[in-house]
Amino acid sequence: MSLLFAYCAGVIDSDGTIGVKRNTYSMRVVGDSVQPTYSERVCVKQVEPQAVRLLKRLFGGSFYLGKPQVANGRPLWVWQVTDLRAAACLRALLPFLRIKRRQAENCLRLREVKEESKRARVAPGRGHAGAARRPAKLGTRMERFYVRAKQLNVVGRRKDAK
């Protein structure tokens, strides 16, 4: 299995994205929330389906043929996994990641804070999630992981880089 994980890590290192998605839809549109939600996300897009099909088989998530990214480009096969499945994928692949290791560690730290938030929000014996609002300090920590993910995934050379 470690050989498969090493291969998958190489695919993600070369053609993947590891990041954090911040969702404010419930705040902006629905109006039933005062805090954004945060999701760990791993995604791979490739012209050929073999590697993304393997990732889907190993880690679940979604697998589909997406639109071309550029004019006159070819459609891309897309695999994406989020939240708990993304964290499980990253835990399995972390020892093999070389290029996107920091992004994976950032997502795994976000997962730890999300678990802490779940424990803080759910009163023992009540049996349902979301019983209380997320503590503000945990929301602030989640936002830091989101900002860090954006920094780690900057494409191209920044003006302040030397």
C-alpha positions in Angstrom: 0.0 0.0 0.0 2.9 2.4 0.7 3.9 2.2 -2.9 0.4 3.3 -4.0 0.5 6.1 -1.4 3.9 7.3 -2.6 2.6 7.3 -6.2 -0.6 9.3 -5.2 1.5 11.7 -3.2 3.6 12.3 -6.3 0.5 13.0 -8.4 -0.7 15.5 -5.8 2.7 17.1 -5.5 2.8 17.6 -9.3 -0.9 18.2 -10.4 -2.8 18.6 -7.1 -4.0 21.4 -4.9 -4.2 21.2 -1.1 -6.0 24.0 0.5 -8.7 25.3 2.8 -12.1 26.6 1.6 -14.0 29.2 3.5 -17.7 29.2 2.9 -19.8 32.2 3.9 -23.0 31.3 2.0 -25.0 30.7 5.2 -24.0 34.1 6.4 -24.5 36.1 3.2 -27.5 34.4 1.6 -29.3 32.1 4.0 -28.8 34.3 7.0 -28.8 31.5 9.5 -25.2 31.8 10.6 -22.8 34.4 11.9 -19.6 32.4 11.2 -18.1 31.0 8.1 -17.4 27.3 7.7 -13.9 25.9 6.8 -13.2 22.8 4.8 -10.0 20.9 4.1 -9.7 20.2 0.4 -7.5 18.1 -1.9 -8.0 18.2 -5.6 -6.2 16.8 -8.7 -6.9 17.7 -12.4 -5.3 15.7 -15.2 -5.9 15.1 -18.9 -5.8 11.3 -18.4 -8.2 9.6 -15.9 -6.0 6.8 -14.5 -4.4 8.6 -11.6 -7.6 10.5 -10.5 -9.5 7.2 -10.8 -7.0 5.6 -8.4 -7.3 8.5 -5.9 -11.1 8.1 -6.0 -10.9 4.4 -5.4 -8.4 4.9 -2.4 -9.9 7.9 -0.7 -13.5 8.5 -2.0 -14.6 11.9 -2.9 -15.9 13.1 -6.3 -14.6 12.2 -9.8 -15.8 13.8 -12.9 -14.8 15.2 -16.3 -14.4 19.0 -16.0 -14.3 21.8 -18.5 -11.0 22.9 -20.1 -9.0 25.4 -18.1 -7.9 27.4 -21.1 -9.2 28.3 -24.5 -8.7 25.4 -26.9 -7.7 23.2 -24.0 -8.7 19.6 -23.3 -11.3 18.6 -20.7 -9.7 17.6 -17.4 -10.5 14.6 -15.2 -11.0 16.0 -11.7 -10.9 14.3 -8.3 -11.7 16.2 -5.1 -12.1 15.2 -1.5 -13.1 17.5 1.4 -13.3 17.6 5.2 -12.9 14.3 7.0 -12.0 12.4 3.9 -9.5 15.0 2.9 -7.9 14.8 6.4 -7.7 11.0 6.1 -6.1 11.2 2.7 -3.6 13.7 3.9 -2.7 11.7 7.0 -2.0 8.6 4.7 0.0 10.6 2.2 1.9 13.0 4.5 5.0 10.8 4.8 5.3 10.8 1.0 4.5 14.4 0.1 7.5 16.6 -0.8 6.3 19.7 -2.5 2.9 20.2 -0.8 3.8 18.9 2.6 3.3 22.3 4.3 -0.2 22.7 2.8 -1.1 19.2 4.0 0.2 20.0 7.6 -1.8 23.2 7.5 -5.0 21.3 6.6 -4.4 18.7 9.3 -4.0 21.4 11.9 -7.3 22.9 10.8 -8.9 19.5 11.3 -7.6 19.4 14.9 -9.2 22.8 15.5 -12.4 21.7 13.9 -12.6 18.7 16.2 -11.9 20.9 19.2 -14.7 23.2 18.0 -17.1 20.3 17.7 -16.3 19.2 21.3 -16.9 22.8 22.5 -20.2 23.2 20.7 -21.9 19.9 21.6 -23.1 19.5 25.1 -22.7 16.0 26.5 -25.9 14.0 26.3 -27.7 16.3 23.9 -26.7 14.2 20.9 -26.7 16.8 18.1 -24.0 18.9 16.6 -24.3 22.7 16.4 -25.9 23.0 19.8 -23.8 26.2 20.5 -21.9 28.8 18.5 -18.3 28.1 17.8 -16.1 29.9 20.3 -14.6 33.1 18.7 -11.0 32.1 19.5 -11.5 28.9 17.5 -13.0 30.8 14.6 -10.0 33.1 14.6 -7.6 30.1 14.5 -9.6 28.6 11.6 -9.3 31.8 9.7 -5.5 31.8 10.2 -5.3 28.3 8.6 -7.4 29.6 5.7 -5.1 32.7 5.2 -2.0 30.4 5.5 -3.4 28.1 2.9 -3.9 31.0 0.5 -0.3 32.1 1.2 1.1 28.6 0.6 -0.8 28.3 -2.7 0.3 31.6 -4.4 1.1 30.9 -8.0 4.0 32.6 -9.7 6.6 34.8 -8.2 5.4 37.5 -5.8 6.9 41.0 -6.1 8.2 40.9 -2.6 10.0 37.5 -3.2 13.7 37.6 -3.8 
